[in-house]
Amino acid sequence: MASPADNICFDLSNRVAIITGASKGIGESIARLLAAAGAKVVVSSRKQEAVDEVAGGIRAAGGQAAGVAAHVGDLAQVQTLVDRTLQLYGGADILVNNAATNPVFGPVTECDGNAFDKIMAVNVKAPFELAKLFYPVMKSRGGGSVINISSIGGVSPEPNLGIYSVSKAALISLTQVMAKEWGKDNIRVNAICPGLIQTKFSQALWQNEQILKQFLKATPLARMGQPDEIGALALFLASDFSSYCTGGVFMADGGLTV
C-alpha cells in the first residue's frame, strides 16, 4: 500500500464517491470537495432537479458528477441508487451517509410513533442498508471508506432533539460495529459529529436568537461552523491520509463538547 507521504495532495483520482443528502448544505460541500480532489461523484437526494443542479455545478468546475435521485427511507430507491452508481461508474470506493431527517423539534413526548419510525429509517436504517449493499463492491476493489455523518447529539443528547439524538447515537454504534467487522477487508468506517453548522437543516436553531446566544456562549470558538469545514474533514477521511483511521468519532463542533 502506498504511503500517504507519497502524495502531494488529497488525490481521489479513479475513485467513485456516493454522497446522500447532497443537494445542499454539508452534503453538497462534501460532493464538491471530493470532486475537486478527483473523485467521480454521485450526488444523491430526493429530488432529481436538485441533484442535477449540484452535479451540473461540479461538472462546470471541471469535475465528474452525476445526479441520482433517491429517498433513502425507501429501500427500493436505495437499491436503485446502488444499481445506478454501478451502471454509471462501475464500482464504489467512498460512501458518505449524510442524508438525515428530524420532523420533530421539541420534547420526546411530542414525537409520535410515525415520526420515530421515519427518523430511524432515514438516519440509521438507510446508512446500514447502503453500506451493506456497497460492502461487496468495495471489498472487490481492495477496500474503501464509509463516512457516516452523525451529530454531537449522538454523544450528548441535544435539547428538543431527543429522538434525533438517539438515532445519531445508534449511527455511531453502527459505525464502530462495521469498522470492527470490515477492517480485514481494508474498508474503513468513521463518523463525523458536527456541532451547529449554518445550513437550512439547522436553521430552527440558529435563527432562534436565544438558542444561538446560548450556543455561542458555550462554544470556545464562539461561532457556528460552515459546511466546508465538515466537507474538509470528510475529504480527509475519504483519502489515503486517513488510512489508519477506522471506527473513529470525529468531533467538529468548535469545542462545544470539550
C-alpha positions in Angstrom: 0.0 0.0 0.0 1.3 3.4 -0.9 2.2 5.7 1.9 0.2 8.9 2.4 3.5 10.6 2.4 3.9 9.7 -1.2 1.0 12.0 -2.1 1.2 15.8 -2.5 -2.5 16.3 -2.1 -5.7 14.6 -1.2 -5.9 12.7 -4.5 -9.1 10.8 -5.1 -8.5 10.2 -8.8 -10.1 7.0 -10.2 -12.3 6.7 -7.1 -16.1 6.7 -7.0 -17.9 8.5 -4.2 -21.6 8.5 -3.3 -23.0 11.2 -1.1 -26.6 11.1 0.1 -28.4 14.3 1.1 -26.1 16.1 -1.3 -28.4 18.7 -2.8 -27.5 21.4 -0.2 -25.6 22.1 3.0 -23.0 19.7 4.3 -23.7 17.1 1.6 -23.3 19.5 -1.2 -20.0 20.7 0.3 -18.7 17.1 0.6 -19.7 16.4 -3.0 -17.9 19.5 -4.3 -14.7 18.9 -2.3 -14.4 15.2 -3.2 -15.0 16.0 -6.9 -12.3 18.7 -6.7 -9.9 16.1 -5.4 -10.6 14.0 -8.5 -13.4 11.6 -7.4 -16.2 10.6 -9.7 -19.2 11.7 -7.6 -22.7 10.5 -7.4 -24.9 13.3 -6.0 -28.0 11.9 -4.4 -31.0 13.4 -2.7 -34.8 13.2 -3.0 -35.4 15.5 -6.0 -33.8 15.0 -9.4 -33.8 18.7 -10.2 -31.9 19.5 -7.1 -29.2 16.8 -7.6 -28.8 17.7 -11.3 -28.1 21.3 -10.3 -25.3 20.3 -7.9 -23.9 17.8 -10.3 -24.0 20.3 -13.1 -22.1 22.8 -11.0 -19.4 20.3 -10.3 -19.0 19.5 -14.0 -18.9 23.2 -14.8 -16.0 23.4 -12.4 -14.2 20.6 -14.2 -15.2 17.7 -12.0 -17.0 14.5 -12.8 -20.5 14.1 -11.3 -23.9 12.6 -11.9 -27.2 13.2 -10.1 -29.3 10.2 -8.9 -32.5 11.0 -7.1 -33.3 8.6 -4.2 -35.3 8.8 -1.0 -33.1 6.7 1.3 -36.0 6.0 3.6 -37.4 3.8 0.7 -35.4 0.6 0.4 -36.4 0.2 -3.3 -34.9 3.6 -4.0 -31.8 2.7 -2.0 -31.3 -0.3 -4.3 -31.8 1.9 -7.3 -29.1 4.3 -6.1 -26.7 1.4 -5.8 -27.6 0.0 -9.2 -27.3 3.4 -10.9 -23.9 4.0 -9.3 -22.6 0.7 -10.7 -24.1 1.5 -14.1 -22.6 4.9 -14.2 -19.1 4.3 -12.8 -18.7 0.5 -12.5 -17.9 0.5 -8.7 -17.8 2.4 -5.5 -14.9 3.4 -3.2 -16.4 6.0 -0.9 -19.8 6.2 0.7 -20.9 9.3 2.6 -24.2 8.7 4.6 -25.2 12.3 5.1 -29.0 12.3 4.5 -30.9 12.8 7.7 -34.3 13.9 8.9 -35.8 15.4 12.0 -39.6 16.1 11.7 -40.0 16.9 15.4 -38.4 19.8 17.4 -39.5 19.5 21.0 -39.6 17.1 23.9 -39.7 13.4 23.3 -43.4 13.3 24.4 -44.2 15.2 21.2 -42.6 12.6 19.0 -45.2 10.0 17.9 -44.5 6.5 16.5 -44.7 7.6 12.9 -42.1 10.3 13.4 -39.9 7.9 15.4 -40.0 5.4 12.6 -39.2 8.0 10.0 -36.2 9.3 11.9 -34.8 5.8 12.4 -35.5 4.7 8.8 -33.5 7.7 7.3 -30.9 8.3 10.0 -30.0 4.7 10.9 -31.5 2.0 8.6 -30.6 3.8 5.4 -26.9 4.0 6.2 -27.0 0.4 7.3 -28.6 -0.8 4.1 -26.4 1.4 1.8 -23.2 0.4 3.5 -24.2 -3.3 3.4 -25.0 -3.1 -0.3 -21.8 -1.4 -1.2 -19.7 -3.6 1.0 -19.0 -6.4 -1.5 -18.3 -3.8 -4.2 -15.7 -2.1 -2.1 -14.2 -5.4 -1.0 -13.8 -6.5 -4.6 -11.9 -3.2 -5.3 -9.5 -3.8 -2.4 -11.1 -1.6 0.2 -13.0 1.7 0.7 -14.1 4.4 3.1 -17.6 4.7 4.6 -18.2 8.1 6.3 -21.3 8.4 8.5 -22.4 12.0 9.3 -23.7 11.7 12.9 -24.0 14.7 15.3 -22.8 15.9 18.7 -26.3 14.9 19.7 -25.1 11.3 19.3 -22.6 11.8 22.1 -24.7 14.0 24.3 -28.5 14.4 23.7 -29.4 17.9 22.5 -32.4 19.8 23.9 -35.6 19.3 21.9 -33.8 16.9 19.6 -34.2 13.8 21.7 -35.1 11.0 19.2 -32.8 12.6 16.6 -30.0 12.4 19.1 -30.9 8.7 19.8 -30.7 8.0 16.0 -27.3 9.6 15.8 -26.0 7.7 18.8 -27.2 4.5 17.0 -25.3 5.6 13.9 -22.1 6.0 15.9 -22.5 2.5 17.3 -23.2 1.1 13.8 -20.1 2.9 12.5 -17.9 1.1 15.1 -19.5 -2.3 14.5 -18.8 -2.0 10.8 -15.3 -0.8 11.4 -14.5 -3.9 13.5 -16.1 -6.3 11.1 -14.8 -4.8 7.9 -11.2 -3.8 8.8 -9.9 -7.1 7.5 -11.2 -6.1 4.1 -9.5 -2.7 4.2 -12.8 -0.9 4.4 -12.6 1.9 6.9 -15.8 3.3 8.6 -15.7 6.5 10.5 -18.2 9.0 11.9 -18.2 12.8 11.9 -20.2 14.6 14.6 -20.9 18.2 13.5 -21.9 20.8 16.0 -24.1 23.7 14.9 -23.4 24.2 11.2 -25.1 27.0 9.3 -27.4 25.1 7.0 -31.0 25.1 6.1 -31.4 21.8 8.1 -30.3 23.5 11.3 -32.0 26.9 10.8 -34.6 26.3 13.5 -31.6 26.5 15.9 -29.5 29.3 14.6 -32.4 31.5 13.6 -33.6 31.4 17.2 -31.8 34.3 18.8 -31.9 32.9 22.3 -30.7 29.4 21.3 -27.9 30.9 19.2 -26.8 33.2 22.0 -26.6 30.2 24.4 -24.7 28.1 21.9 -22.1 30.8 21.1 -21.6 31.4 24.8 -20.9 27.7 25.4 -18.7 27.2 22.3 -15.0 28.0 22.7 -14.7 29.2 19.1 -17.8 31.4 19.7 -19.3 30.9 16.3 -21.2 28.5 14.1 -19.5 26.1 11.7 -19.7 26.3 7.9 -20.5 23.3 5.6 -17.0 23.3 4.1 -15.5 22.8 7.5 -17.3 19.4 7.6 -16.6 18.8 3.9 -12.8 19.2 4.6 -13.0 16.6 7.3 -14.9 14.2 5.1 -12.2 14.7 2.4 -9.5 13.7 4.9 -11.5 10.5 5.9 -12.1 9.6 2.2 -8.4 10.0 1.3 -5.3 7.9 2.0 -4.2 10.5 4.5 -6.6 8.8 7.0 -5.5 5.2 6.1 -5.0 4.2 9.7 -8.3 5.7 10.9 -11.3 3.4 11.4 -14.0 3.4 14.0 -13.3 7.0 14.8 -15.7 9.5 16.0 -14.5 12.9 14.9 -16.0 15.9 16.6 -16.3 19.1 14.6 -18.2 21.4 17.0 -16.0 24.4 17.8 -15.1 22.8 21.1 -18.7 22.7 22.4 -18.3 19.2 23.8 -15.0 19.8 25.5 
